[in-house]
Amino acid sequence: LPRQSSKRSLPDPREQIIDLGSGPLGAQIAVTWHFFHETFDKIDPVISYVIRDAVKKQILDPYLDAGLFEQNWWLGFKLKPWQVVNNWNVWCNADVILCFLLMEKDPDRLNYALKQSARSVDRFLEYIKTDGACEEGPAYWGHAAGKLYDYLQIMHDASGGKFSFFDVKQIRDMGEYISRSYVQDGWVVNFADASAKLSFSPSLIYNYGRAVGSEEMTDFAVYNLASKEKGCFKNPVPVVYDDAYRALESLRYIREIDVKVNSLNERISSGESLESCMKSLRRSVPDFVWYPETEFCYIRNTSDWFFASKGGHNNESHNHNDIGTFTLYVDGIPMFVDAGVGTYTKNTFSGKRYTIWSMRSEWHNLPVINGVPQHNGREYHSSDVSVFNKKSSSGFSLDISGAYKKKSACRSWVRSYNLSGTVLTVTDTYELETRNASDVGNFLVQGMVFLPGDTTPAGYVVKKGETVVCNGKVSMKINYPSIMTPSVTVMELDDPRLTNVWGDSLRRISYTSPSDAPVKGKYVYKISQM
């Protein structure tokens, strides 16, 4: 509605704008007409006429109308300086081009639409990074890389294979991102607005993997059919979904997937465990993953620790002020977390976005520097980013001072992570121009927190200089700088989008320095499993 010229609260039918509602509905109606128009005509030719007229007026004509390029911003042709090209681009283009291919009778209009869609999708590929990472997170993978796959598959099939980009490395890397961002038991790396827990569409992942020749993806698709409750793999079923194209595409390789599932279940019947079969399907996923342009780093070690961290800038699509933050899972259990985002409201995508607690750096695993949190904007970014991967340890380092406003008086703040066995060392090496306020090291955790003098459920008395976090079967100890004073803030959760993932609360551990702490120094936090 805000895109319409009237700027009123009711949609104006005189100005048709294509969005994430009308696009999928248009595609669904076009597919329905394609299969059933002859039957409709036997009942009453008016049915087909009304369908064709509606799709033409609400999808085909607005798409070709250059006067609506600004309103249909997702095309990427007339962007405002503050706008970015995100999943809307490929999502809408895939739906629209399906409508054209099934319903446009004029070959000149069809040809023009096909060319325009290719130019528009190029805008998406020009904006996103070539390393394959989805800066919007795994929850948006199906709408970003997944919808790019839909678009490319539609164009591939419509052209008899002449329009094909499945051999391009970037397209494959974008697909494999979803496999590499997976932790365990439905948990995923969830920077930005992504949720930390997801269920996946095996058919989409399998189809994408087959198209780009990725065994890692096809194995991951089958992996997601494992049922720990039943102790076996579930046979694939057609997708029941409001996306007509995805529903039909779920049949493309369903028999092939069925054969693989049956083979795995035969192994289980012969005595192999479900866990062993599942592990074999993840054998091709690298333990160390580095996305150099998006600045995502994933490390999985032999101790079953999964670490993820990020750099980048603070105007990414679905951005949070989170440069330098990290998440840590131990034995598949979330210990240091990213809350994600609650239910979208009018504030989520407005000037009030960063009044929402989960968007702010104070509620990520990041420091408040000299009393100042991170700020939003593309000009607030990381620098001097580096990674290392050795046999005994791996790590990630970056200067996050550029993510803070000048009033932080921060010359440099190098946040470095070193993962070695069952120890993660977080080091902040800093230099300020002047000292105006305290520094605060914040860590967001799931589970109970015990400060010095407290006794854990296991009977451990927490010593001075220690903090203990207990979440289920995993307990971790944080050794913090002696100059710091620890405290805990409980964030009560009542939004279903958050409570369905985290339960009724999360806890933030804050380590606060004296207000007259040195202007140059180092804070070291040693995180170890108990």
C-alpha positions as a printed NumPy array, in Angstrom:
array([[  0.   ,   0.   ,   0.   ],
       [  2.723,   2.601,   0.708],
       [  3.872,   2.188,  -2.91 ],
       [  0.565,   3.397,  -4.314],
       [  0.242,   7.048,  -5.233],
       [ -2.802,   7.619,  -3.042],
       [ -0.842,   6.821,   0.182],
       [ -4.184,   5.817,   1.717],
       [ -5.13 ,   2.806,   3.827],
       [ -7.225,   1.038,   1.167],
       [ -5.781,  -0.422,  -2.057],
       [ -6.548,   1.661,  -5.129],
       [ -7.602,  -0.657,  -8.014],
       [ -6.696,   2.052, -10.536],
       [ -2.995,   1.437,  -9.826],
       [ -1.864,  -2.179,  -9.898],
       [  1.443,  -2.931,  -8.189],
       [  3.005,  -6.387,  -8.163],
       [  4.112,  -7.654,  -4.77 ],
       [  4.53 , -10.843,  -2.747],
       [  0.757, -11.251,  -2.631],
       [ -0.376, -10.582,  -6.176],
       [  2.637, -12.278,  -7.804],
       [  2.147, -15.754,  -6.28 ],
       [ -1.638, -15.503,  -6.663],
       [ -1.24 , -14.58 , -10.324],
       [  1.07 , -17.577, -10.865],
       [ -1.361, -19.906,  -9.095],
       [ -4.25 , -18.693, -11.235],
       [ -2.148, -18.938, -14.426],
       [ -1.196, -22.541, -13.653],
       [ -4.823, -23.383, -12.857],
       [ -5.977, -21.83 , -16.153],
       [ -3.235, -23.693, -18.066],
       [ -4.442, -27.098, -16.909],
       [ -8.19 , -26.511, -16.762],
       [ -9.145, -23.81 , -19.299],
       [-10.666, -26.347, -21.695],
       [-12.841, -27.659, -18.869],
       [-13.742, -24.117, -17.848],
       [-14.771, -23.332, -21.429],
       [-17.164, -26.28 , -21.467],
       [-18.855, -24.875, -18.375],
       [-18.794, -21.206, -19.407],
       [-16.193, -19.335, -21.546],
       [-16.603, -16.361, -19.232],
       [-14.51 , -18.143, -16.599],
       [-11.403, -18.151, -18.793],
       [-12.107, -14.613, -19.957],
       [-12.272, -13.308, -16.384],
       [ -9.078, -15.166, -15.438],
       [ -7.117, -13.908, -18.445],
       [ -8.405, -10.377, -17.982],
       [ -7.47 , -10.321, -14.283],
       [ -3.935, -11.648, -14.838],
       [ -3.406,  -9.218, -17.722],
       [ -4.575,  -6.193, -15.723],
       [ -2.885,  -7.099, -12.421],
       [  0.337,  -8.817, -13.556],
       [  1.194,  -8.636, -17.261],
       [  0.411,  -4.979, -17.984],
       [  1.877,  -3.519, -14.75 ],
       [  5.081,  -5.502, -15.304],
       [  5.647,  -3.932, -18.716],
       [  4.606,  -0.422, -17.632],
       [  7.788,   1.638, -17.284],
       [  5.753,   4.25 , -15.435],
       [  5.435,   1.762, -12.555],
       [  9.131,   0.856, -12.283],
       [  9.516,   3.048,  -9.205],
       [  6.485,   1.514,  -7.495],
       [  7.628,  -1.969,  -8.521],
       [ 10.962,  -1.18 ,  -6.872],
       [ 11.994,  -4.845,  -6.685],
       [ 12.742,  -4.785, -10.418],
       [ 15.861,  -2.825,  -9.513],
       [ 15.443,  -0.295, -12.335],
       [ 14.537,   2.798, -10.269],
       [ 15.863,   2.374,  -6.757],
       [ 16.021,   5.061,  -4.12 ],
       [ 19.495,   5.552,  -2.568],
       [ 18.4  ,   3.724,   0.577],
       [ 16.825,   0.746,  -1.187],
       [ 18.484,  -2.624,  -1.712],
       [ 17.665,  -5.462,  -4.093],
       [ 16.596,  -8.497,  -2.095],
       [ 14.532, -11.682,  -2.395],
       [ 11.513,  -9.731,  -3.699],
       [ 13.323,  -9.464,  -7.039],
       [ 13.62 , -13.15 ,  -7.892],
       [ 10.424, -14.075,  -6.05 ],
       [  8.287, -11.66 ,  -8.074],
       [ 10.155, -12.244, -11.343],
       [  9.695, -16.027, -11.095],
       [  5.943, -15.66 , -10.54 ],
       [  5.5  , -13.001, -13.203],
       [  7.435, -14.799, -15.914],
       [  5.403, -17.949, -15.27 ],
       [  2.265, -15.873, -15.887],
       [  3.69 , -14.554, -19.172],
       [  4.818, -17.944, -20.423],
       [  1.446, -19.553, -19.711],
       [ -0.941, -16.731, -20.635],
       [  0.635, -14.11 , -22.96 ],
       [ -0.451, -14.652, -26.57 ],
       [  1.412, -11.716, -28.129],
       [  4.945, -12.984, -29.015],
       [  6.404,  -9.467, -28.996],
       [  5.104,  -8.75 , -25.485],
       [  6.315, -12.142, -24.309],
       [  9.768, -11.588, -25.79 ],
       [ 10.004,  -8.147, -24.184],
       [  8.924,  -9.52 , -20.808],
       [ 11.507, -12.321, -20.955],
       [ 14.295,  -9.838, -21.702],
       [ 13.099,  -7.453, -19.002],
       [ 13.03 , -10.253, -16.439],
       [ 16.597, -11.248, -17.296],
       [ 17.776,  -7.649, -16.932],
       [ 15.951,  -7.381, -13.609],
       [ 17.352, -10.628, -12.202],
       [ 20.79 ,  -9.351, -13.214],
       [ 20.197,  -6.489, -10.766],
       [ 19.706,  -9.069,  -8.011],
       [ 22.866, -10.944,  -8.969],
       [ 24.799,  -7.677,  -9.127],
       [ 23.685,  -6.715,  -5.612],
       [ 24.269,  -9.983,  -3.791],
       [ 27.782, -11.237,  -3.171],
       [ 29.385, -13.692,  -5.577],
       [ 30.545, -15.892,  -2.68 ],
       [ 27.085, -17.487,  -2.474],
       [ 26.075, -16.46 ,   1.054],
       [ 22.568, -15.172,   1.747],
       [ 22.969, -12.073,   3.907],
       [ 19.302, -12.37 ,   4.902],
       [ 20.012, -15.727,   6.531],
       [ 18.81 , -19.318,   5.988],
       [ 15.155, -18.462,   6.678],
       [ 15.213, -16.357,   3.526],
       [ 17.186, -18.844,   1.424],
       [ 14.03 , -20.382,  -0.038],
       [ 12.813, -16.922,  -1.058],
       [ 16.201, -15.71 ,  -2.354],
       [ 18.417, -18.469,  -3.766],
       [ 15.405, -20.798,  -3.884],
       [ 13.351, -18.388,  -5.971],
       [ 16.367, -17.677,  -8.183],
       [ 16.459, -21.426,  -8.821],
       [ 12.732, -21.402,  -9.662],
       [ 13.256, -18.552, -12.127],
       [ 16.255, -20.225, -13.77 ],
       [ 14.455, -23.573, -13.978],
       [ 11.377, -21.966, -15.536],
       [ 13.551, -20.189, -18.122],
       [ 15.606, -23.346, -18.709],
       [ 12.534, -25.487, -19.349],
       [ 10.761, -22.844, -21.453],
       [ 13.801, -22.485, -23.705],
       [ 14.457, -26.2  , -24.052],
       [ 17.676, -25.811, -22.079],
       [ 19.121, -22.97 , -24.167],
       [ 18.767, -20.505, -21.282],
       [ 20.886, -22.188, -18.622],
       [ 23.111, -20.856, -15.859],
       [ 23.281, -23.938, -13.653],
       [ 26.973, -24.429, -14.426],
       [ 27.854, -20.989, -12.953],
       [ 29.817, -21.387,  -9.707],
       [ 27.927, -18.594,  -7.945],
       [ 24.604, -20.353,  -8.547],
       [ 25.959, -23.577,  -7.065],
       [ 27.512, -21.76 ,  -4.107],
       [ 24.2  , -20.034,  -3.407],
       [ 22.539, -23.429,  -3.275],
       [ 25.108, -25.067,  -1.008],
       [ 24.869, -22.17 ,   1.451],
       [ 21.74 , -23.751,   2.955],
       [ 23.534, -27.027,   3.655],
       [ 26.551, -25.297,   5.171],
       [ 24.45 , -23.002,   7.386],
       [ 22.771, -25.986,   9.   ],
       [ 23.899, -26.851,  12.529],
       [ 21.88 , -29.807,  13.857],
       [ 18.354, -30.804,  14.873],
       [ 16.772, -27.987,  12.864],
       [ 19.108, -25.26 ,  14.181],
       [ 20.722, -22.943,  11.636],
       [ 22.993, -19.905,  11.533],
       [ 20.507, -17.059,  11.863],
       [ 21.993, -13.641,  11.293],
       [ 19.648, -10.733,  10.447],
       [ 15.892, -11.444,  10.5  ],
       [ 16.3  , -15.193,  10.086],
       [ 14.918, -17.596,  12.67 ],
       [ 17.39 , -19.899,  14.421],
       [ 15.199, -22.947,  13.845],
       [ 13.819, -24.067,  10.507],
       [ 12.181, -26.902,   8.679],
       [ 13.154, -27.394,   5.059],
       [ 11.565, -28.366,   1.77 ],
       [ 13.524, -31.46 ,   0.681],
       [ 12.163, -31.274,  -2.869],
       [ 13.404, -27.717,  -3.441],
       [ 16.865, -28.523,  -2.09 ],
       [ 17.049, -31.777,  -4.051],
       [ 15.884, -30.19 ,  -7.313],
       [ 18.358, -27.327,  -6.928],
       [ 21.153, -29.783,  -6.123],
       [ 20.373, -31.914,  -9.169],
       [ 20.345, -28.841, -11.391],
       [ 23.799, -27.647, -10.263],
       [ 25.313, -31.106,  -9.78 ],
       [ 25.744, -30.846,  -5.992],
       [ 25.753, -34.152,  -4.125],
       [ 26.065, -32.116,  -0.924],
       [ 22.642, -30.598,  -1.598],
       [ 20.894, -33.783,  -2.719],
       [ 22.263, -35.591,   0.353],
       [ 21.07 , -32.749,   2.576],
       [ 17.604, -32.976,   1.063],
       [ 17.417, -36.669,   1.944],
       [ 18.918, -35.927,   5.395],
       [ 15.886, -33.746,   6.092],
       [ 13.617, -36.749,   5.593],
       [ 15.084, -38.481,   8.649],
       [ 12.629, -39.122,  11.473],
       [ 14.23 , -39.746,  14.852],
       [ 10.797, -40.557,  16.277],
       [ 10.292, -43.389,  13.773],
       [ 13.957, -44.364,  13.587],
       [ 14.019, -44.277,   9.797],
       [ 13.77 , -41.987,   6.776],
       [ 10.343, -40.824,   5.615],
       [  9.392, -41.383,   2.002],
       [  8.936, -38.106,   0.074],
       [  5.456, -36.794,  -0.578],
       [  4.211, -34.083,  -2.952],
       [  4.283, -30.614,  -1.457],
       [  0.951, -29.153,  -0.397],
       [  1.734, -25.473,  -0.712],
       [  0.222, -22.221,  -1.92 ],
       [  3.068, -21.916,  -4.447],
       [  1.674, -23.769,  -7.453],
       [  5.024, -24.049,  -9.241],
       [  6.829, -25.423,  -6.17 ],
       [  4.014, -27.917,  -5.607],
       [  4.32 , -29.288,  -9.137],
       [  8.121, -29.218,  -8.99 ],
       [  8.032, -31.434,  -5.894],
       [  7.157, -34.263,  -8.305],
       [ 10.216, -33.76 , -10.524],
       [ 12.537, -36.185,  -8.697],
       [ 10.166, -37.733,  -6.166],
       [ 10.766, -41.292,  -7.43 ],
       [ 14.524, -40.807,  -7.412],
       [ 14.4  , -39.549,  -3.809],
       [ 12.15 , -42.463,  -2.918],
       [ 14.772, -44.929,  -4.155],
       [ 17.456, -43.282,  -1.998],
       [ 15.213, -43.305,   1.075],
       [ 14.419, -46.987,   0.599],
       [ 18.128, -47.781,   0.269],
       [ 18.888, -45.969,   3.528],
       [ 16.05 , -47.711,   5.324],
       [ 17.401, -51.08 ,   4.125],
       [ 20.726, -50.181,   5.748],
       [ 18.883, -49.417,   8.985],
       [ 17.004, -52.725,   8.757],
       [ 20.382, -54.442,   8.399],
       [ 21.566, -53.004,  11.697],
       [ 23.069, -49.598,  10.851],
       [ 21.814, -46.793,  13.07 ],
       [ 19.766, -43.868,  11.819],
       [ 22.418, -41.52 ,  13.242],
       [ 25.137, -43.242,  11.21 ],
       [ 23.103, -42.944,   8.017],
       [ 22.407, -39.282,   8.737],
       [ 26.09 , -38.623,   9.368],
       [ 27.008, -40.22 ,   6.043],
       [ 24.733, -37.732,   4.286],
       [ 26.752, -34.829,   5.73 ],
       [ 30.189, -36.174,   4.865],
       [ 30.815, -33.707,   2.025],
       [ 30.098, -30.553,   4.104],
       [ 33.382, -28.749,   4.853],
       [ 34.267, -28.116,   8.508],
       [ 35.547, -24.623,   7.732],
       [ 33.52 , -22.29 ,   5.523],
       [ 34.521, -18.73 ,   4.667],
       [ 32.407, -16.334,   2.602],
       [ 34.933, -13.552,   1.886],
       [ 32.564, -10.953,   0.439],
       [ 29.635, -11.393,   2.812],
       [ 32.176, -11.997,   5.602],
       [ 30.529, -15.034,   7.143],
       [ 32.739, -17.597,   8.877],
       [ 31.554, -21.069,   9.967],
       [ 33.708, -23.486,  11.955],
       [ 32.709, -27.013,  12.998],
       [ 35.262, -29.013,  14.956],
       [ 35.698, -32.609,  16.081],
       [ 34.372, -31.715,  19.553],
       [ 30.958, -31.086,  17.931],
       [ 31.19 , -27.34 ,  18.402],
       [ 29.666, -25.163,  15.698],
       [ 30.783, -21.534,  15.626],
       [ 29.58 , -18.801,  13.274],
       [ 30.499, -15.137,  13.047],
       [ 30.061, -12.25 ,  10.628],
       [ 31.404,  -8.926,   9.447],
       [ 29.837,  -6.839,   6.695],
       [ 27.954,  -3.56 ,   7.068],
       [ 24.857,  -2.337,   8.87 ],
       [ 22.579,  -1.793,   5.889],
       [ 22.255,  -5.365,   4.723],
       [ 18.879,  -6.681,   3.66 ],
       [ 16.807,  -7.343,   6.804],
       [ 19.707,  -5.797,   8.686],
       [ 20.495,  -5.987,  12.378],
       [ 23.28 ,  -3.915,  13.912],
       [ 25.408,  -7.011,  14.392],
       [ 28.883,  -6.594,  12.899],
       [ 31.264,  -8.963,  14.644],
       [ 28.625, -10.985,  16.491],
       [ 28.809, -14.766,  16.828],
       [ 26.737, -17.823,  17.706],
       [ 27.949, -21.04 ,  19.309],
       [ 26.318, -24.475,  19.443],
       [ 27.706, -27.368,  21.48 ],
       [ 26.459, -30.906,  20.771],
       [ 23.695, -29.276,  18.74 ],
       [ 22.523, -27.162,  21.688],
       [ 22.406, -23.353,  21.336],
       [ 24.586, -21.655,  23.953],
       [ 25.469, -18.182,  22.596],
       [ 22.642, -17.089,  20.35 ],
       [ 21.148, -14.522,  18.012],
       [ 17.527, -13.852,  18.968],
       [ 16.386, -13.27 ,  15.396],
       [ 13.239, -11.206,  14.974],
       [  9.71 , -11.135,  16.308],
       [  6.493, -10.867,  14.327],
       [  6.713,  -8.163,  11.678],
       [  4.832,  -4.972,  12.502],
       [  4.616,  -1.496,  10.977],
       [  7.745,  -0.576,  12.956],
       [  9.882,  -3.401,  11.56 ],
       [ 10.433,  -1.724,   8.192],
       [ 10.23 ,   1.919,   9.225],
       [ 12.347,   4.587,  10.846],
       [ 11.563,   2.899,  14.164],
       [ 13.242,  -0.389,  13.187],
       [ 16.198,   0.081,  15.512],
       [ 14.007,   0.823,  18.499],
       [ 13.215,  -2.923,  18.439],
       [ 15.502,  -4.633,  20.954],
       [ 16.422,  -7.609,  18.765],
       [ 17.768,  -5.295,  16.035],
       [ 20.171,  -3.496,  18.347],
       [ 23.798,  -4.437,  18.923],
       [ 23.333,  -4.37 ,  22.721],
       [ 21.273,  -7.565,  22.318],
       [ 23.839,  -9.332,  20.194],
       [ 27.134, -10.854,  21.275],
       [ 28.932,  -7.536,  20.928],
       [ 30.494,  -4.775,  23.017],
       [ 29.122,  -1.355,  23.84 ],
       [ 32.195,   0.802,  23.259],
       [ 32.764,   3.786,  25.513],
       [ 29.021,   3.862,  26.224],
       [ 28.069,   3.719,  22.512],
       [ 26.323,   0.817,  20.648],
       [ 26.61 ,   0.103,  16.925],
       [ 24.693,   2.249,  14.448],
       [ 22.748,   1.392,  11.313],
       [ 23.827,   2.456,   7.829],
       [ 26.077,   1.151,   5.07 ],
       [ 28.851,   3.488,   6.218],
       [ 29.034,   1.526,   9.473],
       [ 31.095,  -1.498,   8.534],
       [ 33.911,  -3.857,   9.454],
       [ 37.534,  -3.65 ,   8.295],
       [ 40.755,  -5.691,   8.343],
       [ 38.872,  -8.975,   8.257],
       [ 40.907, -12.198,   8.355],
       [ 40.466, -15.912,   8.991],
       [ 42.763, -18.822,   9.734],
       [ 42.246, -22.57 ,   9.702],
       [ 44.928, -24.761,  11.23 ],
       [ 44.947, -28.343,  12.456],
       [ 44.82 , -27.361,  16.132],
       [ 42.644, -24.245,  15.957],
       [ 40.635, -21.967,  13.665],
       [ 39.515, -18.399,  13.959],
       [ 38.076, -15.161,  12.674],
       [ 39.157, -11.58 ,  13.315],
       [ 37.93 ,  -8.129,  12.319],
       [ 38.065,  -4.487,  13.352],
       [ 34.534,  -3.46 ,  14.337],
       [ 35.293,   0.152,  15.293],
       [ 33.808,   1.335,  11.981],
       [ 30.381,   0.098,  13.111],
       [ 30.196,   2.733,  15.871],
       [ 29.528,   6.469,  15.684],
       [ 32.361,   8.933,  16.194],
       [ 31.216,   9.753,  19.703],
       [ 32.567,   6.348,  20.734],
       [ 36.038,   7.913,  20.251],
       [ 37.222,   4.503,  19.094],
       [ 40.371,   4.347,  17.004],
       [ 40.318,   0.57 ,  16.703],
       [ 38.524,  -2.399,  18.231],
       [ 39.696,  -5.758,  16.963],
       [ 37.354,  -8.592,  17.895],
       [ 39.031, -11.979,  17.389],
       [ 37.779, -15.526,  17.884],
       [ 39.965, -18.588,  18.368],
       [ 38.296, -22.008,  18.523],
       [ 40.5  , -24.822,  19.781],
       [ 38.951, -28.085,  20.942],
       [ 36.441, -27.26 ,  23.665],
       [ 37.626, -23.692,  24.21 ],
       [ 36.548, -20.525,  22.412],
       [ 38.646, -17.461,  23.219],
       [ 37.067, -14.091,  22.46 ],
       [ 39.537, -11.209,  22.514],
       [ 38.788,  -7.498,  22.195],
       [ 41.936,  -5.446,  21.563],
       [ 41.074,  -1.762,  21.613],
       [ 42.327,   1.8  ,  21.507],
       [ 40.218,   4.884,  22.295],
       [ 40.997,   8.544,  21.818],
       [ 39.397,   9.45 ,  25.147],
       [ 37.529,   7.594,  27.859],
       [ 33.966,   8.892,  28.274],
       [ 32.088,   5.904,  29.729],
       [ 32.368,   2.203,  30.499],
       [ 32.813,  -0.556,  27.961],
       [ 30.291,  -3.395,  28.193],
       [ 30.819,  -6.872,  26.765],
       [ 27.41 ,  -8.401,  26.064],
       [ 26.648, -12.08 ,  25.479],
       [ 23.135, -13.367,  24.717],
       [ 22.546, -16.916,  25.922],
       [ 19.839, -19.527,  26.172],
       [ 19.672, -21.239,  29.538],
       [ 20.347, -20.331,  33.142],
       [ 23.212, -18.045,  34.17 ],
       [ 25.155, -18.347,  37.419],
       [ 27.373, -15.523,  38.717],
       [ 30.259, -15.729,  41.236],
       [ 29.029, -17.236,  44.505],
       [ 26.043, -19.005,  42.908],
       [ 25.716, -22.793,  42.961],
       [ 24.808, -24.599,  39.731],
       [ 22.332, -27.524,  39.617],
       [ 25.354, -29.84 ,  39.456],
       [ 26.614, -28.435,  42.745],
       [ 29.448, -26.338,  41.336],
       [ 30.113, -23.109,  43.249],
       [ 30.987, -20.392,  40.746],
       [ 34.299, -18.754,  41.531],
       [ 35.308, -15.129,  41.218],
       [ 36.12 , -14.268,  37.625],
       [ 33.743, -16.937,  36.3  ],
       [ 30.233, -17.11 ,  34.917],
       [ 28.454, -20.389,  34.188],
       [ 25.751, -20.981,  31.581],
       [ 23.656, -24.168,  31.769],
       [ 21.361, -25.222,  28.946],
       [ 20.099, -28.769,  29.121],
       [ 22.948, -31.253,  29.179],
       [ 25.586, -28.643,  28.339],
       [ 27.257, -26.351,  30.876],
       [ 29.836, -23.749,  29.909],
       [ 32.147, -21.549,  31.915],
       [ 33.136, -18.021,  30.911],
       [ 36.337, -16.67 ,  32.422],
       [ 36.12 , -12.896,  32.086],
       [ 38.585, -10.016,  32.665],
       [ 39.136,  -9.213,  36.347],
       [ 38.502,  -5.537,  35.635],
       [ 34.912,  -6.335,  34.585],
       [ 31.757,  -6.586,  36.712],
       [ 29.188,  -9.165,  35.548],
       [ 25.413,  -8.78 ,  35.568],
       [ 22.451, -10.542,  33.983],
       [ 19.362,  -9.096,  32.266],
       [ 16.404, -11.362,  31.535],
       [ 14.471, -10.632,  28.345],
       [ 10.968, -12.048,  28.774],
       [  9.524, -13.224,  25.463],
       [  5.847, -13.171,  24.533],
       [  6.017, -13.076,  20.719],
       [  5.195, -16.514,  19.236],
       [  7.829, -16.082,  16.546],
       [ 10.424, -15.934,  19.333],
       [  8.866, -18.186,  21.975],
       [  8.488, -21.018,  19.454],
       [ 12.277, -20.994,  19.154],
       [ 13.602, -19.898,  22.542],
       [ 10.845, -20.483,  25.047],
       [  9.763, -17.761,  27.456],
       [ 13.057, -15.905,  27.914],
       [ 16.645, -15.22 ,  26.899],
       [ 19.408, -13.882,  29.124],
       [ 22.045, -11.288,  28.418],
       [ 25.297, -11.431,  30.371],
       [ 26.944,  -8.009,  30.566],
       [ 30.54 ,  -7.465,  31.666],
       [ 31.037,  -3.782,  32.528],
       [ 34.402,  -2.061,  32.817],
       [ 35.105,   0.821,  35.233],
       [ 34.175,   4.215,  33.834],
       [ 37.85 ,   5.181,  34.033],
       [ 39.23 ,   2.044,  32.353],
       [ 42.41 ,   2.527,  30.277],
       [ 41.973,   4.005,  26.796],
       [ 44.103,   1.206,  25.362],
       [ 43.994,  -2.426,  26.33 ],
       [ 42.553,  -5.882,  25.869],
       [ 39.538,  -7.812,  27.16 ],
       [ 39.809, -11.611,  26.984],
       [ 36.86 , -13.97 ,  27.501],
       [ 37.618, -17.68 ,  27.669],
       [ 34.589, -19.91 ,  27.028],
       [ 35.013, -23.591,  27.891],
       [ 32.83 , -26.631,  28.376],
       [ 32.49 , -27.936,  31.92 ]])
